[in-house]
């Protein structure tokens, strides 16, 4: 191997080493970012599809019951009865 070949070989090794360090730094940064994301995800409440459905259903029933309770044209006792009956539909 002559001097020129050795110089090119040294350049290749230097570039490879620099690229390796760059990749290692990126991996460290990504690992730290993933740790932050995991912490944030840990704060979320995990629900089953049934729990999600029941919560959604109950919220809709609550809105309907509140709306019925304010309807004009019925007496207070009748509206209270409707409200109680609708609220009884919650799970």
MIGURO-119334 format. One record per residue (C-alpha): residue number from 1; residue in one letter; x, y, z. Coordinates in steps of 0.1 Angstrom, whole numbers, padded with zeros to 4 digits. Example, Ala and Ser with C-alpha at 12.3 -4.5 7.8 and 13.67 -1.06 7.14 Angstrom:
2
1,A,0123,-0045,0078;
2,S,0137,-0011,0071;
***
This chain:
91
1,X,0000,0000,0000;
2,X,0015,0034,-0009;
3,X,0012,0067,0009;
4,X,-0018,0079,-0011;
5,X,-0037,0046,-0004;
6,X,-0029,0049,0033;
7,X,-0042,0085,0033;
8,X,-0075,0075,0016;
9,X,-0078,0046,0041;
10,X,-0073,0070,0070;
11,X,-0099,0094,0056;
12,X,-0124,0065,0052;
13,X,-0117,0054,0088;
14,X,-0121,0090,0101;
15,X,-0154,0095,0082;
16,X,-0167,0061,0095;
17,X,-0158,0070,0130;
18,X,-0174,0104,0128;
19,X,-0206,0088,0113;
20,X,-0206,0062,0141;
21,X,-0203,0089,0168;
22,X,-0231,0109,0150;
23,X,-0254,0079,0150;
24,X,-0246,0071,0187;
25,X,-0255,0107,0197;
26,X,-0287,0105,0177;
27,X,-0296,0072,0195;
28,X,-0289,0088,0229;
29,X,-0312,0117,0220;
30,X,-0339,0095,0207;
31,X,-0337,0072,0238;
32,X,-0341,0103,0261;
33,X,-0371,0115,0241;
34,X,-0387,0081,0242;
35,X,-0383,0081,0280;
36,X,-0401,0114,0282;
37,X,-0429,0101,0260;
38,X,-0433,0070,0282;
39,X,-0437,0091,0313;
40,X,-0464,0112,0296;
41,X,-0482,0080,0284;
42,X,-0480,0066,0318;
43,X,-0502,0095,0330;
44,X,-0530,0085,0306;
45,X,-0558,0064,0318;
46,X,-0563,0032,0298;
47,X,-0599,0022,0292;
48,X,-0614,-0008,0276;
49,X,-0637,-0003,0247;
50,X,-0667,-0011,0270;
51,X,-0656,0015,0295;
52,X,-0651,0041,0267;
53,X,-0686,0032,0252;
54,X,-0703,0035,0286;
55,X,-0687,0068,0294;
56,X,-0697,0082,0260;
57,X,-0732,0068,0264;
58,X,-0736,0083,0299;
59,X,-0724,0117,0288;
60,X,-0750,0117,0260;
61,X,-0777,0106,0283;
62,X,-0767,0134,0307;
63,X,-0770,0159,0279;
64,X,-0805,0146,0269;
65,X,-0817,0146,0305;
66,X,-0805,0182,0311;
67,X,-0822,0193,0278;
68,X,-0855,0176,0287;
69,X,-0854,0191,0322;
70,X,-0855,0226,0306;
71,X,-0882,0219,0280;
72,X,-0911,0244,0281;
73,X,-0947,0232,0280;
74,X,-0946,0207,0308;
75,X,-0950,0211,0345;
76,X,-0920,0208,0369;
77,X,-0931,0175,0383;
78,X,-0934,0160,0348;
79,X,-0900,0173,0338;
80,X,-0885,0160,0370;
81,X,-0900,0126,0363;
82,X,-0886,0126,0327;
83,X,-0852,0137,0341;
84,X,-0852,0109,0367;
85,X,-0863,0083,0342;
86,X,-0836,0093,0316;
87,X,-0809,0094,0343;
88,X,-0818,0059,0352;
89,X,-0806,0048,0318;
90,X,-0770,0054,0327;
91,X,-0747,0024,0332;
***
